[in-house]
Amino acid sequence: MYGIVEDRLFRTVGDTLAAASPTPAREEIRIFEASDGDVAVSGQTPPAQAMAFAVLLGWLSNRGPRPIPTTARERVPQWVRQHLGQGPADAVDRVVGILGTADERQAALAEPADELGGDFLPAMVWMAAALVAIYGGGDAASWLGPPEQ
């Protein structure tokens, strides 16, 4: 199922870029929420949403051969503001620390997750889309895909 979630998120990043809209991310996360419906266990993160979070965190956590430039913490929210709007940019501003150090990432994942509610995972998609647009030439598969061995 992880591969399915990852494929869907690749497409969602591409759709976000193509539409220049926050809507594809919100719609895809709603699909994950709906698919979790009957299988969610009380007190645990529902499985499709947990997998989406894991995929997105892997893309955004600044590990691997394609390190995220330090300028991304400024450029990503600017790109989101310009292309997706003020509301999505406000959400990204709350979680942009994910692109930083382990301590910054932890701070960005604590309270903002609760505060943003339904826009928490979409904000991560919007950051991924911004990284692809700014640093990956719009090619989600090559920028976000597994590093070449």
N, C-alpha and C positions, 0 to 999 in steps of 0.2 A: 504494500500500500504506500510505503514511503516514496517509491519511484513514481507512482501515480500523482501523489501530492506535489512532488518536485516538478513533474512535467506540467501540471496545471499551473503552478506558480511561474514557471518559465513563460508560458503563454500569457499569463496575467500581466507580467512585466511588459511583454511585447504589446499587449492590448492597451495597457496604460500609456505607453509611449505613442502608439498609433492614434489613440483617441485624444491624447492630451487632456485626460479626464481622470478624476479620482474614482469614478464609478466602477470600472472593471475590478479594481482591488476590493472594493466593498462588496460587490456582487459575488466574487469568488469566495470570500471569507464567509458570506452568508450560506453558500453552497456547502462549505465545510461544516458550518454549524448545523445545517439541516441534516447532513449525512451522519453527524454524531448523535442525533436525536435519541434513538432508543438504546444506543450502546454506551452512553455516558454513565459513569459510575459517580455517585455522589461524593464530593470532596476531591475528585481527581480531574485534571484537565482532560477534556474529551479528546479521543485519539486523533482525529483528523486535524483538529486545531493544534494539538501538541506536535504533530509531524510538521505542520505548516510552520510553526514557531521554530522548530529545529532546523528546517531547511533555510528559513530566512536568517536565523542567527548565524548559521554557517556561512552564508553569503556576506553578512555584514560585520562579522567579528574580527576582521583584519588579520586573518591567518592565511598562510600559504604563499605561493609564489607571486601572487598579484596583490601586494599590500595596498591598502587603501591610503591614498595620500593624506597627509595631515590637513591639507586645504579642504578636504571633503566636508569637514564639520561646518565650514562656512558655505561652501558651494552647493551642497545638497539642499539645505533649506531654501537657499535663494532660487535654485532651479525649481523646486516644488512650488514655491510661491509664484513664480513667473508662469509656470506651465499648468499647474493643477489648482491653484487658488490659495487664498489666505487660510481657510479652515484646515485643509490638509497640511499647509506649512506650519500652522500652530501645533498640530499633532506631531509633526516631524521634529519641531523644535524641542518638544518634551522628551523625545527618545533618541535624539541624534548622538548622545553619548555612547550608544551601541557601537558606533564607529571608532571609539577611542580605546583606552586602556581597559584592563579587566575591571578595575575599580569604577571607572566611568560607566562601563557597560552594566555593572551591577546596579549602580544608582539609576540608570536609565530604565532598568527592568523592574524596579521595585514599585514605587508609588505610581509612576505613569501608566503602568499596565491597568491598574484599577481606575485611575482617573480618566483614561481615554476610552475605556470600555470597548465598544464595538469598533472603534477606530485604531485600536492598538496594533493588531496584525496588518490592517491596511496601511498604517503609517510605515511599517517595515517594508511592505511592498513598494510604497512610494519612494522610500530611500533607495531600494534596489533599482527601481526604474531611473532615478536620478543618477546613480552611479553608472549605470549602463549608458545613459545619454551623455554624461559628461566625460567619462573615461573609457567607455567601451564602444564608442562609435555607433551606439544604438543596437548593437548585436548582443542580446541577452545570453545566448548560448555560449559565445566565446568569452564574455566577461564573467558570467556567473557559473559557467559550467565547470566540471572537474578540471583541475590543473593537468596539463599534459605531462606525461611521465617521461 
